[in-house]
Structures are given as C-alpha cells and as structure tokens.
Amino acid sequence: KPVPNAKVQVVQTSHAFSFGCAALSLLAHKKPEDEKTYQKLFGDLFNFATVLSYWHDTEPEEGKPSLDKLTGQAKRLKEMGVTVKGHPLILAGSAPKWAPADPDAVRELNRKRILEMVAHFKGLIDVWDVVGDATTASGAQNGLGAWARKVGPAPFTADAMRWAREASPKAVLLYNDYKLDADFHKLIEDVKASGAPVDVLGLESHMTGGEWTIEKVWETAEDFKRLGRPLHFSEITTLSDDPKADHTKSWPSTPEGEMRQADYVEKLYTILFSHPAVTGIMWWNFVDGDWDRIPGGLLRSDLTPKPAYDRLLKLIKGKWMTRTSMKTGPKGEARFRGFAGRYRVTASVDGKVTSVDMNIAAFHKNVLTVRLR
C-alpha cells in the first residue's frame, strides 16, 4: 500500500569512495596523549589506510617473520572502522640483505611469502599493493631485480598477482607505480592478456618537486582510465614549505606554504573525486617527518592540523556527505541524488517511524522499500 505524504530523512553515514592515508607512525608515539590525538585526527578524516609490508621489514632474518608491528597497526585501524591496505608485497628495492641473488630462488621465496602473508592477514588486510614499480624493477641489483630481468616486468607482476588471488579469492589486488607513462600501460595490458588479475591501478603522485597542474591531474586520470580498471591516486605528497629556502639543514613548514598547500589540496581532491574512474585518494605523510624529513603532512610535527587538513575535513565530512529530507508523493515514492556510500533512511507518518540502512552504489539506480507498520 503506497504511503503518500510521509516524511523521509536521508543521512549519509559513510563513503563508498576510499579517502585514505599511510598510517606510518600509528602506534609509534611515546606519549599516550600524542597517540590518542593521532588516532582521533586520522579516524575523523579517513576511511582507508596504508600500512607497510615491505619484505625487508616483515622478514629481516630468513625464516623469521616479524609481523607484530603490521598486525598491531592493522588491528587498531580495523577497530577504528578503517579499511586497511598492505603496501607492498613485492618491491624490487625492498629485498632483505639475506635474500639470495639467484632469480629462481627469489621467485620461489616470494611465492611462498605472498601465499602466507595474504592468507595470514585475511579478514584483517584484504587490500594489497601486490607489486610496486615493476617497470623499473630490472634495475635493482639484487635477486628481485635479477628475477625481473630474467622474465620481464609483466610476468614478474603476473605471477605475484596470481599467487595473491590464490591465497585470497576476494582480496582487492593493486598494481602500483610512479612511472606514469607508456611502460605502465604496456605492463598492464600484458598482465591482463596473460589472464592474471589486476583489480585496481595505483598511481603514485609524490609532488615534492612542485605541484602538478590541475590539467595534468585530470589528463593523467583520463589516460589511465583507458586501461579499464578503477584508479587510486595512491601516494600523494605536496609540501607546505618555502620552495626558495635552503633545505640542506632544515626543511620547515611555513604559514605561506601551508596556505598554498591547502588551496592546492582542495582543488586536487575536488577534481579527483569528480572523475568517474577514480575510486580512491591516498595521502602519504599524515604528519610532517613521517616519511623523509619533508613538510608533506596534513599535520605539523606537533600533531596540530594544517589548513589542508581542515579543508579536507569540510569537504569529505561536510560538503560531500549527503543529508536531505523530502516527502513521498501520491505513489508513496521519494527520490534523491546522493554520494555513493551507506545511508540511514528514516520515514515517518502519523507518528509511525521506521529507520532502515541502505547502500548507494555509484552508477546504479538504487531502490529501497520502507514498510511502515
């Protein structure tokens, strides 16, 4: 029975889009109050986090995995309601010192490692940068580089992707690279032709030498959408420094640099969030000094938010969160257009109130039936 003239309130509770950051210093603060501040500011803004799973970090000694840090960070993020991505399973420059130089031996070690890591963390980490920077992996002077030189970048990547899928059929598997050119395109086309899985493409964008033009950002997304996979801008860095200063001894954030960073970040996120092929944006340095010594954080080193953090909070949790109300028409229908994500829908008429959760998927006609009893 259609219910006309019912009041309907719609409140978005979360985004389907992945707004993320590398959680590089999570659980690393000496003062409990600093850790509490870090986690609150991180959780208030982000629904996605990158944690480090480099081979040399997770197995510094042969046959002795060191997973406590990674496990602790992933568990805490999951408790915070944040989706976790491991980064990366294979990166040519991350071979531990003990790793053999023989390409076949290294391949077998990484087959076992990927199968074990992905299976071990299933349910805790279900998104992985499986391979990073394979386009230049052959230049590494170690066993991983020798493996890449022997077989080529596409087979090097495809094997790892297959092993990760074998270990977790439902995991989201990414290929991640900084070389945003024809080599990246060829590698992905060759991997796809081999039948190996690639779910998402990660586009690194560390802008330590200066911000990209907004036109370049859009053109990059347009270029890589042709590969037919969702895109993550996976490692974003912009600085809040004085670019003309001497950085050899110190590299501080400046008030003028922070305003420049905030203005650019607002434009950058707006253009990327609007692009239909982009499904995630991941900042890299949450705090100045988290990575290298650059002022590329959204927080200063004392954990106070920069203007860029405040701008993003207003966009992600304000402007880009749908909240609306309406009344049903003669057929008991009400329509609205909202950002993809989870919603709480509350309908009321004559004192009867019903609330229902719904999911709105992008590029779909989403229908929810609410029954008032």
KOLNU-901720 format. One record per residue (C-alpha): y, x negated, z negated; residue number from 1; residue in three letters. Coordinates in nm, 2 decimals. Layout:
BEGIN
Y | X | Z | seq | type
Y | X | Z | NUM | ala $
...
This chain:
BEGIN
Y | X | Z | seq | type
0.00 | 0.00 | 0.00 | 1 | lys $
0.33 | -0.17 | 0.11 | 2 | pro $
0.58 | -0.20 | -0.17 | 3 | val $
0.94 | -0.18 | -0.04 | 4 | pro $
1.25 | -0.29 | -0.23 | 5 | asn $
1.06 | -0.54 | -0.45 | 6 | ala $
1.25 | -0.83 | -0.58 | 7 | lys $
1.10 | -1.17 | -0.47 | 8 | val $
1.19 | -1.50 | -0.62 | 9 | gln $
1.07 | -1.82 | -0.45 | 10 | val $
1.09 | -2.16 | -0.62 | 11 | val $
0.95 | -2.48 | -0.47 | 12 | gln $
0.77 | -2.69 | -0.73 | 13 | thr $
0.67 | -3.00 | -0.53 | 14 | ser $
0.70 | -3.16 | -0.18 | 15 | his $
0.42 | -3.20 | 0.07 | 16 | ala $
0.63 | -3.49 | 0.21 | 17 | phe $
0.55 | -3.82 | 0.04 | 18 | ser $
0.85 | -3.97 | -0.13 | 19 | phe $
0.73 | -4.30 | -0.27 | 20 | gly $
0.79 | -4.64 | -0.41 | 21 | cys $
0.60 | -4.96 | -0.50 | 22 | ala $
0.53 | -4.94 | -0.88 | 23 | ala $
0.54 | -5.32 | -0.90 | 24 | leu $
0.65 | -5.35 | -1.27 | 25 | ser $
0.47 | -5.04 | -1.41 | 26 | leu $
0.32 | -5.12 | -1.75 | 27 | leu $
0.47 | -5.47 | -1.74 | 28 | ala $
0.77 | -5.42 | -1.97 | 29 | his $
0.77 | -5.60 | -2.30 | 30 | lys $
0.98 | -5.33 | -2.48 | 31 | lys $
0.82 | -4.98 | -2.51 | 32 | pro $
1.16 | -4.82 | -2.46 | 33 | glu $
1.20 | -5.00 | -2.13 | 34 | asp $
0.86 | -4.89 | -2.01 | 35 | glu $
0.94 | -4.53 | -2.11 | 36 | lys $
1.27 | -4.55 | -1.92 | 37 | thr $
1.10 | -4.70 | -1.61 | 38 | tyr $
0.83 | -4.43 | -1.60 | 39 | gln $
1.07 | -4.14 | -1.65 | 40 | lys $
1.30 | -4.26 | -1.38 | 41 | leu $
1.01 | -4.32 | -1.14 | 42 | phe $
0.84 | -3.99 | -1.21 | 43 | gly $
1.17 | -3.79 | -1.18 | 44 | asp $
1.22 | -3.91 | -0.83 | 45 | leu $
0.88 | -4.00 | -0.67 | 46 | phe $
0.56 | -3.82 | -0.60 | 47 | asn $
0.38 | -4.12 | -0.44 | 48 | phe $
0.34 | -4.48 | -0.55 | 49 | ala $
0.21 | -4.80 | -0.40 | 50 | thr $
0.01 | -5.04 | -0.63 | 51 | val $
-0.11 | -5.38 | -0.53 | 52 | leu $
-0.47 | -5.45 | -0.44 | 53 | ser $
-0.45 | -5.80 | -0.28 | 54 | tyr $
-0.78 | -5.99 | -0.26 | 55 | trp $
-0.64 | -6.29 | -0.45 | 56 | his $
-0.51 | -6.07 | -0.73 | 57 | asp $
-0.82 | -5.85 | -0.77 | 58 | thr $
-1.08 | -6.13 | -0.73 | 59 | glu $
-0.91 | -6.46 | -0.84 | 60 | pro $
-1.26 | -6.60 | -0.91 | 61 | glu $
-1.55 | -6.55 | -0.68 | 62 | glu $
-1.77 | -6.26 | -0.80 | 63 | gly $
-1.54 | -6.18 | -1.10 | 64 | lys $
-1.33 | -5.88 | -1.01 | 65 | pro $
-1.00 | -5.84 | -1.21 | 66 | ser $
-0.92 | -5.47 | -1.19 | 67 | leu $
-0.77 | -5.39 | -1.52 | 68 | asp $
-0.40 | -5.40 | -1.41 | 69 | lys $
-0.47 | -5.20 | -1.09 | 70 | leu $
-0.68 | -4.95 | -1.29 | 71 | thr $
-0.42 | -4.91 | -1.56 | 72 | gly $
-0.14 | -4.85 | -1.32 | 73 | gln $
-0.33 | -4.60 | -1.11 | 74 | ala $
-0.44 | -4.40 | -1.41 | 75 | lys $
-0.09 | -4.38 | -1.55 | 76 | arg $
0.05 | -4.27 | -1.22 | 77 | leu $
-0.21 | -4.00 | -1.18 | 78 | lys $
-0.12 | -3.88 | -1.53 | 79 | glu $
0.23 | -3.86 | -1.41 | 80 | met $
0.13 | -3.64 | -1.12 | 81 | gly $
0.19 | -3.92 | -0.86 | 82 | val $
-0.03 | -3.99 | -0.57 | 83 | thr $
-0.15 | -4.35 | -0.56 | 84 | val $
-0.19 | -4.58 | -0.26 | 85 | lys $
-0.37 | -4.92 | -0.28 | 86 | gly $
-0.19 | -5.19 | -0.08 | 87 | his $
-0.36 | -5.37 | 0.10 | 88 | pro $
-0.74 | -5.42 | 0.12 | 89 | leu $
-0.71 | -5.69 | 0.38 | 90 | ile $
-0.40 | -5.91 | 0.45 | 91 | leu $
-0.47 | -6.24 | 0.61 | 92 | ala $
-0.23 | -6.43 | 0.38 | 93 | gly $
-0.39 | -6.30 | 0.06 | 94 | ser $
-0.73 | -6.48 | 0.07 | 95 | ala $
-0.81 | -6.64 | -0.27 | 96 | pro $
-0.83 | -7.01 | -0.29 | 97 | lys $
-1.21 | -7.00 | -0.33 | 98 | trp $
-1.27 | -6.79 | -0.02 | 99 | ala $
-1.48 | -6.97 | 0.25 | 100 | pro $
-1.33 | -7.08 | 0.58 | 101 | ala $
-1.62 | -6.95 | 0.78 | 102 | asp $
-1.52 | -6.63 | 0.96 | 103 | pro $
-1.86 | -6.47 | 0.94 | 104 | asp $
-1.89 | -6.54 | 0.57 | 105 | ala $
-1.54 | -6.39 | 0.50 | 106 | val $
-1.62 | -6.09 | 0.71 | 107 | arg $
-1.93 | -6.01 | 0.50 | 108 | glu $
-1.74 | -6.07 | 0.18 | 109 | leu $
-1.47 | -5.82 | 0.29 | 110 | asn $
-1.73 | -5.57 | 0.40 | 111 | arg $
-1.88 | -5.57 | 0.05 | 112 | lys $
-1.53 | -5.58 | -0.12 | 113 | arg $
-1.39 | -5.28 | 0.08 | 114 | ile $
-1.71 | -5.07 | 0.02 | 115 | leu $
-1.70 | -5.15 | -0.35 | 116 | glu $
-1.32 | -5.11 | -0.40 | 117 | met $
-1.28 | -4.78 | -0.22 | 118 | val $
-1.59 | -4.63 | -0.38 | 119 | ala $
-1.49 | -4.76 | -0.73 | 120 | his $
-1.15 | -4.61 | -0.72 | 121 | phe $
-1.25 | -4.28 | -0.55 | 122 | lys $
-1.07 | -3.99 | -0.72 | 123 | gly $
-0.80 | -4.23 | -0.86 | 124 | leu $
-0.69 | -4.41 | -0.54 | 125 | ile $
-0.76 | -4.21 | -0.23 | 126 | asp $
-0.50 | -4.35 | 0.00 | 127 | val $
-0.53 | -4.71 | 0.12 | 128 | trp $
-0.34 | -4.96 | 0.33 | 129 | asp $
-0.67 | -5.08 | 0.46 | 130 | val $
-0.53 | -5.36 | 0.68 | 131 | val $
-0.19 | -5.51 | 0.70 | 132 | gly $
-0.02 | -5.73 | 0.96 | 133 | asp $
-0.33 | -5.78 | 1.18 | 134 | ala $
-0.10 | -5.85 | 1.48 | 135 | thr $
-0.02 | -6.19 | 1.33 | 136 | thr $
-0.34 | -6.25 | 1.12 | 137 | ala $
-0.48 | -6.51 | 1.35 | 138 | ser $
-0.20 | -6.75 | 1.24 | 139 | gly $
-0.34 | -6.76 | 0.88 | 140 | ala $
-0.51 | -7.09 | 0.81 | 141 | gln $
-0.80 | -6.95 | 0.61 | 142 | asn $
-1.12 | -6.76 | 0.66 | 143 | gly $
-0.94 | -6.43 | 0.72 | 144 | leu $
-0.73 | -6.60 | 0.99 | 145 | gly $
-1.05 | -6.75 | 1.14 | 146 | ala $
-1.21 | -6.41 | 1.15 | 147 | trp $
-0.91 | -6.26 | 1.32 | 148 | ala $
-0.90 | -6.54 | 1.58 | 149 | arg $
-1.27 | -6.51 | 1.65 | 150 | lys $
-1.28 | -6.13 | 1.72 | 151 | val $
-0.92 | -6.04 | 1.79 | 152 | gly $
-0.68 | -5.81 | 1.59 | 153 | pro $
-0.83 | -5.48 | 1.69 | 154 | ala $
-1.20 | -5.55 | 1.60 | 155 | pro $
-1.07 | -5.72 | 1.28 | 156 | phe $
-0.89 | -5.40 | 1.19 | 157 | thr $
-1.15 | -5.15 | 1.32 | 158 | ala $
-1.43 | -5.30 | 1.11 | 159 | asp $
-1.23 | -5.27 | 0.79 | 160 | ala $
-1.13 | -4.91 | 0.88 | 161 | met $
-1.50 | -4.81 | 0.93 | 162 | arg $
-1.60 | -4.96 | 0.60 | 163 | trp $
-1.33 | -4.78 | 0.41 | 164 | ala $
-1.43 | -4.45 | 0.58 | 165 | arg $
-1.79 | -4.51 | 0.49 | 166 | glu $
-1.70 | -4.57 | 0.13 | 167 | ala $
-1.48 | -4.25 | 0.11 | 168 | ser $
-1.50 | -4.00 | 0.39 | 169 | pro $
-1.20 | -3.81 | 0.26 | 170 | lys $
-0.97 | -4.10 | 0.19 | 171 | ala $
-0.64 | -4.14 | 0.38 | 172 | val $
-0.66 | -4.47 | 0.57 | 173 | leu $
-0.35 | -4.65 | 0.69 | 174 | leu $
-0.28 | -4.95 | 0.91 | 175 | tyr $
0.04 | -5.12 | 0.80 | 176 | asn $
0.26 | -5.38 | 0.99 | 177 | asp $
0.60 | -5.53 | 1.01 | 178 | tyr $
0.57 | -5.62 | 1.38 | 179 | lys $
0.71 | -5.30 | 1.53 | 180 | leu $
0.65 | -5.38 | 1.89 | 181 | asp $
0.40 | -5.37 | 2.18 | 182 | ala $
0.15 | -5.57 | 1.99 | 183 | asp $
0.13 | -5.30 | 1.72 | 184 | phe $
0.09 | -5.03 | 1.99 | 185 | his $
-0.19 | -5.22 | 2.17 | 186 | lys $
-0.37 | -5.28 | 1.85 | 187 | leu $
-0.37 | -4.91 | 1.75 | 188 | ile $
-0.47 | -4.80 | 2.10 | 189 | glu $
-0.76 | -5.04 | 2.10 | 190 | asp $
-0.87 | -4.94 | 1.75 | 191 | val $
-0.86 | -4.57 | 1.85 | 192 | lys $
-1.06 | -4.65 | 2.17 | 193 | ala $
-1.33 | -4.81 | 1.95 | 194 | ser $
-1.37 | -4.49 | 1.76 | 195 | gly $
-1.26 | -4.64 | 1.43 | 196 | ala $
-1.05 | -4.42 | 1.20 | 197 | pro $
-0.67 | -4.45 | 1.16 | 198 | val $
-0.51 | -4.16 | 0.97 | 199 | asp $
-0.15 | -4.28 | 0.92 | 200 | val $
0.06 | -4.57 | 1.05 | 201 | leu $
0.27 | -4.76 | 0.81 | 202 | gly $
0.59 | -4.91 | 0.95 | 203 | leu $
0.74 | -5.19 | 0.73 | 204 | glu $
1.12 | -5.20 | 0.72 | 205 | ser $
1.25 | -5.47 | 0.49 | 206 | his $
1.62 | -5.49 | 0.59 | 207 | met $
1.71 | -5.80 | 0.39 | 208 | thr $
1.89 | -5.94 | 0.69 | 209 | gly $
2.11 | -5.63 | 0.73 | 210 | gly $
2.06 | -5.26 | 0.77 | 211 | glu $
1.92 | -5.11 | 1.09 | 212 | trp $
2.15 | -4.88 | 1.28 | 213 | thr $
2.05 | -4.52 | 1.22 | 214 | ile $
1.99 | -4.50 | 1.60 | 215 | glu $
1.73 | -4.78 | 1.57 | 216 | lys $
1.56 | -4.59 | 1.28 | 217 | val $
1.53 | -4.28 | 1.49 | 218 | trp $
1.42 | -4.47 | 1.80 | 219 | glu $
1.15 | -4.65 | 1.60 | 220 | thr $
1.01 | -4.32 | 1.48 | 221 | ala $
1.02 | -4.18 | 1.84 | 222 | glu $
0.85 | -4.49 | 1.97 | 223 | asp $
0.56 | -4.49 | 1.72 | 224 | phe $
0.50 | -4.11 | 1.73 | 225 | lys $
0.36 | -4.17 | 2.08 | 226 | arg $
0.05 | -4.32 | 1.91 | 227 | leu $
-0.04 | -3.98 | 1.79 | 228 | gly $
-0.06 | -4.04 | 1.41 | 229 | arg $
0.17 | -3.94 | 1.12 | 230 | pro $
0.41 | -4.22 | 1.02 | 231 | leu $
0.50 | -4.37 | 0.69 | 232 | his $
0.81 | -4.59 | 0.66 | 233 | phe $
0.60 | -4.78 | 0.41 | 234 | ser $
0.81 | -5.07 | 0.28 | 235 | glu $
1.18 | -5.01 | 0.28 | 236 | ile $
1.43 | -5.26 | 0.14 | 237 | thr $
1.81 | -5.25 | 0.17 | 238 | thr $
2.04 | -5.46 | -0.05 | 239 | leu $
2.33 | -5.39 | -0.28 | 240 | ser $
2.48 | -5.74 | -0.27 | 241 | asp $
2.79 | -5.91 | -0.13 | 242 | asp $
2.64 | -6.03 | 0.20 | 243 | pro $
2.91 | -6.30 | 0.23 | 244 | lys $
2.84 | -6.46 | -0.11 | 245 | ala $
2.64 | -6.78 | -0.17 | 246 | asp $
2.29 | -6.66 | -0.28 | 247 | his $
2.14 | -7.00 | -0.34 | 248 | thr $
2.19 | -7.00 | -0.71 | 249 | lys $
2.21 | -6.62 | -0.79 | 250 | ser $
2.19 | -6.30 | -0.60 | 251 | trp $
2.37 | -6.03 | -0.79 | 252 | pro $
2.42 | -5.66 | -0.72 | 253 | ser $
2.79 | -5.57 | -0.68 | 254 | thr $
2.98 | -5.24 | -0.71 | 255 | pro $
3.08 | -5.25 | -0.35 | 256 | glu $
2.73 | -5.34 | -0.24 | 257 | gly $
2.59 | -5.05 | -0.44 | 258 | glu $
2.81 | -4.80 | -0.27 | 259 | met $
2.72 | -4.95 | 0.07 | 260 | arg $
2.35 | -4.92 | -0.02 | 261 | gln $
2.39 | -4.56 | -0.14 | 262 | ala $
2.58 | -4.45 | 0.17 | 263 | asp $
2.31 | -4.61 | 0.39 | 264 | tyr $
2.02 | -4.47 | 0.19 | 265 | val $
2.15 | -4.12 | 0.22 | 266 | glu $
2.17 | -4.14 | 0.60 | 267 | lys $
1.84 | -4.33 | 0.62 | 268 | leu $
1.64 | -4.07 | 0.42 | 269 | tyr $
1.81 | -3.78 | 0.59 | 270 | thr $
1.72 | -3.90 | 0.94 | 271 | ile $
1.36 | -3.99 | 0.85 | 272 | leu $
1.29 | -3.67 | 0.65 | 273 | phe $
1.41 | -3.48 | 0.96 | 274 | ser $
1.18 | -3.65 | 1.20 | 275 | his $
0.86 | -3.44 | 1.27 | 276 | pro $
0.63 | -3.74 | 1.29 | 277 | ala $
0.74 | -3.90 | 0.96 | 278 | val $
0.54 | -3.77 | 0.66 | 279 | thr $
0.63 | -4.04 | 0.40 | 280 | gly $
0.91 | -4.27 | 0.30 | 281 | ile $
0.83 | -4.56 | 0.06 | 282 | met $
1.09 | -4.78 | -0.11 | 283 | trp $
0.97 | -5.12 | -0.21 | 284 | trp $
1.18 | -5.27 | -0.50 | 285 | asn $
1.23 | -4.99 | -0.76 | 286 | phe $
1.41 | -5.25 | -0.98 | 287 | val $
1.62 | -5.55 | -0.88 | 288 | asp $
1.40 | -5.86 | -0.90 | 289 | gly $
1.07 | -5.67 | -0.89 | 290 | asp $
1.00 | -5.85 | -0.56 | 291 | trp $
1.15 | -6.19 | -0.50 | 292 | asp $
1.50 | -6.22 | -0.65 | 293 | arg $
1.69 | -5.98 | -0.42 | 294 | ile $
1.90 | -5.69 | -0.54 | 295 | pro $
1.70 | -5.44 | -0.34 | 296 | gly $
1.62 | -5.20 | -0.62 | 297 | gly $
1.73 | -4.84 | -0.68 | 298 | leu $
1.77 | -4.95 | -1.04 | 299 | leu $
1.95 | -5.26 | -1.17 | 300 | arg $
1.76 | -5.52 | -1.36 | 301 | ser $
1.86 | -5.35 | -1.69 | 302 | asp $
1.70 | -5.03 | -1.56 | 303 | leu $
2.02 | -4.84 | -1.51 | 304 | thr $
2.02 | -4.63 | -1.19 | 305 | pro $
2.24 | -4.73 | -0.90 | 306 | lys $
2.43 | -4.48 | -0.69 | 307 | pro $
2.14 | -4.49 | -0.43 | 308 | ala $
1.90 | -4.35 | -0.70 | 309 | tyr $
2.14 | -4.07 | -0.79 | 310 | asp $
2.19 | -3.98 | -0.42 | 311 | arg $
1.82 | -3.96 | -0.36 | 312 | leu $
1.76 | -3.75 | -0.67 | 313 | leu $
2.02 | -3.50 | -0.55 | 314 | lys $
1.85 | -3.49 | -0.20 | 315 | leu $
1.49 | -3.49 | -0.30 | 316 | ile $
1.50 | -3.27 | -0.61 | 317 | lys $
1.81 | -3.07 | -0.51 | 318 | gly $
1.92 | -3.02 | -0.15 | 319 | lys $
1.56 | -3.05 | -0.01 | 320 | trp $
1.39 | -2.82 | -0.27 | 321 | met $
1.38 | -2.45 | -0.16 | 322 | thr $
1.50 | -2.19 | -0.41 | 323 | arg $
1.57 | -1.84 | -0.28 | 324 | thr $
1.55 | -1.47 | -0.36 | 325 | ser $
1.52 | -1.16 | -0.15 | 326 | met $
1.39 | -0.80 | -0.14 | 327 | lys $
1.10 | -0.66 | 0.06 | 328 | thr $
1.17 | -0.43 | 0.35 | 329 | gly $
1.01 | -0.09 | 0.43 | 330 | pro $
0.68 | -0.26 | 0.52 | 331 | lys $
0.67 | -0.45 | 0.19 | 332 | gly $
0.75 | -0.78 | 0.37 | 333 | glu $
0.99 | -1.06 | 0.29 | 334 | ala $
1.04 | -1.37 | 0.48 | 335 | arg $
1.19 | -1.71 | 0.41 | 336 | phe $
1.20 | -2.06 | 0.56 | 337 | arg $
1.14 | -2.35 | 0.32 | 338 | gly $
1.04 | -2.71 | 0.30 | 339 | phe $
0.67 | -2.78 | 0.30 | 340 | ala $
0.51 | -2.80 | -0.04 | 341 | gly $
0.39 | -2.60 | -0.34 | 342 | arg $
0.58 | -2.28 | -0.45 | 343 | tyr $
0.59 | -2.03 | -0.73 | 344 | arg $
0.65 | -1.68 | -0.59 | 345 | val $
0.74 | -1.40 | -0.83 | 346 | thr $
0.75 | -1.04 | -0.72 | 347 | ala $
0.88 | -0.75 | -0.94 | 348 | ser $
0.93 | -0.38 | -0.90 | 349 | val $
0.97 | -0.11 | -1.16 | 350 | asp $
0.90 | -0.35 | -1.45 | 351 | gly $
0.58 | -0.48 | -1.29 | 352 | lys $
0.59 | -0.86 | -1.24 | 353 | val $
0.34 | -1.08 | -1.06 | 354 | thr $
0.36 | -1.46 | -1.01 | 355 | ser $
0.15 | -1.64 | -0.76 | 356 | val $
0.14 | -2.01 | -0.64 | 357 | asp $
0.13 | -2.08 | -0.27 | 358 | met $
0.12 | -2.38 | -0.04 | 359 | asn $
0.35 | -2.40 | 0.26 | 360 | ile $
0.23 | -2.63 | 0.53 | 361 | ala $
0.46 | -2.77 | 0.79 | 362 | ala $
0.45 | -2.63 | 1.15 | 363 | phe $
0.25 | -2.33 | 1.04 | 364 | his $
0.32 | -1.96 | 0.98 | 365 | lys $
0.24 | -1.93 | 0.61 | 366 | asn $
0.14 | -1.59 | 0.48 | 367 | val $
0.10 | -1.49 | 0.12 | 368 | leu $
-0.01 | -1.14 | -0.01 | 369 | thr $
0.11 | -1.05 | -0.36 | 370 | val $
-0.05 | -0.75 | -0.52 | 371 | arg $
0.15 | -0.56 | -0.78 | 372 | leu $
-0.08 | -0.36 | -1.02 | 373 | arg $
